[in-house]
Amino acid sequence: MTALYNPMDLSGRRMLVTGASAGIGRATAVMLSRLGARVILNGRDVDRLNDTAAQLEGDGHAVAAFDLSELEAVPGWVKQLAADHGPLDGIAHCAGIQTLRPIRIFSADFFDSVMRANLGSALALARGLRQKGCHAERAAMALISSTAATAASPGNVVYAASKGGVIAATKGLAVELLSDGIRVNCVVPSIVETELIERGKQKLTAEQYEHLRKLQPLGFGHPDDIAHMLAYLLADTSRWMTGSIVTVDGGRTA
């Protein structure tokens, strides 16, 4: 019997997933493992990463706890990952922070922490991946922005600016890394029901929460909705895509 054709088959490919301890990152790691990938799980909490590892299918996976806000150390860390596990076929960069803060209480420290976590880490990972021996002959990066960067986001402008930077970085990196054989694309989600959103709900009134829900005609997203697109961008299904900004937002920006 002929094996079923699966254009998203990732069998034998080594994928790094950041932010893999929860939410979209955890869902993506599980999804990639189901497609046959060998997954390296990154986050800062080893126990939560081990919880994710227990949900993966197949074998050959690894846990690699590391704080990506240590930007100067990221390239060396990526080089060590490649030495330990082999060149990377792709990175799904799901790590980041989201903290509402109106501009009236803007501070340099807050700005630095958000920019380092959401934009700086993406750039540091790109620098690391392009190093000799760190990536396969054909590799891919899939980054995550937000509709906060493409629509008004009052009270959330620093986060929105950091995610706007991810979109700009996607375009520039896509061209700059062409000669390295690395494709770079970006997913732009709206509100997805993750642990982060559940914590945020506690600060909202019922009316405010309902307003947010109605912003998406298809309702809130599920982590798998973004994981599916990230997998698509890492697989050969997107081999003719680089520099693309893919909106997955339940119709919010329609």
C-alpha positions in Angstrom: 0.0 0.0 0.0 1.4 3.4 -1.0 2.1 5.7 2.0 -0.2 8.7 2.3 1.3 11.9 0.9 1.9 14.5 3.6 3.5 17.7 2.3 4.1 18.8 5.9 6.1 15.8 6.8 9.0 16.8 9.0 10.4 13.4 9.7 14.1 13.5 10.9 14.2 17.3 10.9 15.6 19.1 13.9 13.4 22.0 15.1 14.0 24.5 17.9 10.8 25.9 19.6 11.2 28.8 21.9 8.6 29.6 24.5 7.8 25.9 24.6 6.8 25.8 28.3 3.2 26.9 27.6 0.6 28.3 25.2 1.5 28.6 21.5 5.0 27.4 22.0 3.9 24.2 23.7 1.2 23.6 21.1 3.7 24.1 18.3 6.3 21.7 19.8 3.6 19.0 20.1 2.4 19.7 16.6 5.9 19.5 15.1 6.6 16.2 17.0 3.4 14.8 15.5 4.7 15.6 12.1 7.9 13.7 12.8 10.3 16.4 13.8 12.9 16.1 16.6 12.2 19.0 18.8 14.4 21.1 21.0 12.3 22.8 23.7 13.4 26.2 25.0 12.1 28.3 27.8 13.3 29.3 31.2 11.5 26.9 33.4 12.9 23.4 33.2 10.0 21.7 35.0 7.4 23.2 32.6 9.6 22.3 29.6 9.7 18.7 30.9 5.9 18.8 31.1 5.9 19.7 27.4 8.4 17.0 26.6 6.1 14.4 28.1 3.5 15.4 25.6 5.7 15.0 22.5 5.3 12.1 20.1 8.3 10.2 18.8 11.8 10.3 20.2 15.0 12.3 19.8 13.7 15.4 21.5 15.7 17.6 24.0 15.1 20.2 26.6 17.4 23.3 26.5 16.5 25.9 29.1 18.0 29.3 28.4 17.0 33.0 28.9 16.8 34.5 25.4 16.9 38.0 26.8 20.7 37.4 27.3 21.1 38.6 23.7 24.9 38.5 23.4 24.9 34.9 24.6 22.3 33.6 22.2 24.6 33.0 19.1 27.0 30.9 21.2 24.1 29.0 22.7 22.7 28.2 19.2 26.2 27.0 18.2 26.3 24.7 21.2 22.8 23.3 20.3 24.0 22.5 16.8 27.2 20.8 18.2 25.1 18.7 20.6 22.1 17.9 18.4 23.1 18.6 14.8 22.3 21.6 12.5 18.8 23.1 12.9 16.3 22.7 10.1 14.1 25.4 11.6 13.2 27.7 14.5 9.7 28.5 15.7 10.2 31.5 17.8 7.2 31.6 20.2 8.8 33.2 23.2 7.9 36.7 24.2 6.1 38.9 26.8 2.9 40.8 26.8 2.2 43.3 29.5 -0.4 46.1 29.2 1.0 49.5 30.3 -0.4 52.9 29.2 2.1 55.4 27.9 1.6 57.7 30.9 3.7 55.2 33.0 6.3 54.5 30.2 9.8 53.8 31.5 13.1 53.0 30.0 13.4 49.7 31.9 10.0 48.5 30.7 10.8 49.5 27.1 14.1 47.6 27.3 12.6 44.4 28.7 9.8 44.2 26.2 12.1 45.0 23.2 14.7 42.5 24.3 12.2 39.8 24.8 10.1 40.3 21.7 12.4 41.8 19.1 16.0 41.4 20.3 15.6 37.7 20.8 14.4 37.2 17.3 17.4 39.1 15.9 19.8 37.2 18.1 18.4 33.9 17.1 18.8 34.9 13.4 22.4 35.8 14.0 22.9 32.5 15.7 21.2 30.3 13.1 23.1 31.8 10.2 26.5 30.7 11.7 28.4 28.0 9.8 27.3 24.6 11.0 24.2 25.8 12.8 21.7 25.4 10.1 20.8 22.8 7.5 21.3 23.5 3.8 17.7 24.6 3.6 16.3 26.0 6.9 13.5 28.3 8.0 12.6 30.7 10.8 9.0 31.3 11.7 8.4 34.4 13.9 5.3 35.7 15.7 4.1 39.2 15.6 0.6 40.4 16.6 -2.4 42.3 15.3 -1.5 44.8 18.0 1.2 45.9 15.5 -1.3 46.4 12.6 -4.3 48.0 14.4 -4.7 50.6 17.1 -3.6 49.1 20.5 -4.1 51.8 23.1 -2.5 51.0 26.5 -0.3 48.5 24.7 1.9 50.6 22.5 5.3 49.3 23.6 4.3 45.7 23.0 2.7 46.8 19.7 5.9 48.6 18.7 8.0 45.5 19.5 5.8 43.3 17.4 5.8 45.9 14.6 9.6 45.5 14.7 9.2 41.8 14.2 7.3 42.4 11.0 10.0 44.8 9.8 12.7 42.3 10.8 11.0 39.5 8.9 11.3 41.5 5.7 14.9 42.4 6.2 16.1 39.0 7.4 14.3 37.2 4.6 16.6 39.0 2.1 19.7 39.1 4.2 19.6 35.4 4.9 18.8 34.2 1.4 22.5 33.5 0.7 22.5 31.3 3.8 19.6 29.2 2.6 17.3 30.4 5.4 13.7 31.4 4.8 12.1 33.8 7.3 8.4 34.3 7.6 6.0 35.7 10.3 2.6 34.9 11.7 0.3 37.7 12.9 -2.2 36.3 15.4 -5.0 38.1 17.2 -6.1 37.1 20.7 -5.4 33.4 21.4 -6.7 31.6 24.5 -3.5 30.8 26.4 -2.5 30.9 30.0 -1.4 34.5 29.5 -4.8 35.5 28.3 -6.5 33.6 31.2 -4.4 35.7 33.6 -5.3 38.9 31.8 -9.0 38.1 32.1 -8.7 38.5 35.8 -8.0 42.2 35.3 -11.0 42.8 33.0 -14.6 43.4 33.6 -17.1 41.1 31.9 -18.0 43.9 29.5 -14.3 44.4 28.6 -13.7 40.7 28.0 -16.8 40.4 25.8 -15.6 43.4 23.8 -12.3 41.7 23.2 -14.0 38.5 22.1 -16.2 40.3 19.6 -13.1 41.9 17.9 -12.6 38.5 16.3 -15.7 37.4 14.2 -14.6 33.8 14.6 -14.0 34.2 18.4 -10.8 33.7 20.3 -8.1 31.5 18.7 -6.7 28.3 20.0 -3.0 27.7 20.3 -3.3 25.0 17.7 -4.5 27.5 15.2 -1.2 29.3 15.3 0.8 26.0 15.6 -0.6 24.8 12.4 0.6 27.9 10.5 4.0 27.8 12.1 4.3 24.2 11.0 3.3 25.1 7.5 6.0 27.8 7.4 8.7 25.4 8.6 7.7 22.6 6.2 8.3 22.3 2.5 4.7 23.5 2.0 6.2 27.1 2.2 9.4 26.5 0.3 8.5 29.3 -2.1 7.7 31.8 0.7 10.1 34.1 2.5 9.5 37.6 3.9 5.7 36.8 4.1 3.5 38.2 6.8 0.7 35.7 7.4 -2.4 36.9 9.3 -4.2 34.4 11.4 -6.7 36.4 13.4 -10.2 35.1 13.4 -11.2 37.8 10.9 -10.2 40.7 13.2 -8.5 42.7 10.5 -10.9 41.7 7.7 
